[in-house]
Amino acid sequence: MPILEWQAYLRLIEFDFCIANRSISAVYEAVRRCCPASSSGSQDAVERVCRAIDVACVWYWKQVLCLQRSAATVCLLKRYGVAATLVIGVQPLPFKAHAWVEVDGQVVNDKSYLPELYLVLDRC
């Protein structure tokens, strides 16, 4: 696996531990600690990071949760100079919660219509 995929895999492990310990606050803190990016970065960087996360998810030994995947994606995007945002949303009936990543207000790691389906609870 190339270095970016290894970085993605390690981030998945990091956030898996946070979630396993039932510490959503640890997920938020880790995302906030990621290198802040001041620009929207390049579209190439967004595509490369999202592809690396996809590959890491394929090789991960268990199912990757949307929060885990999105937190890892945000941290890697920030590391590569992209101002990314972790978004947490809910759907009231039937109740569902979901996490995704936005860059310049556009969903980059999931379906583009998610903001229409979910009420945004928080952005980090």
SULLINKA-V333808 format. One line per field, one symbol per residue. phi: phi as a letter, one per 30 degrees, with the letter a starting at -180 (. if undefined). psi: psi as a letter, one per 20 degrees, with the letter a starting at -180 (. if undefined). A space follows every 10 residues. Layout:
phi = ???
psi = ???
This chain:
phi = .deddddddd dddedddedd dhcddddedd dddeedccbd icdddddddd dddedddddd dbdcdddddd dddedddddc icdcbdccbb cdbddbbaba cbbhicdcca ddceddccdd dabb
psi = prhhhggggh hggghggghh jlnhhhgggh ghiqpppiri aqhggggggh ggggghhhiq irppqhgggh ggggggghhk jpnqpppprq pgpqpqqqqr pqpkjppija phjghhhqpp gqp.
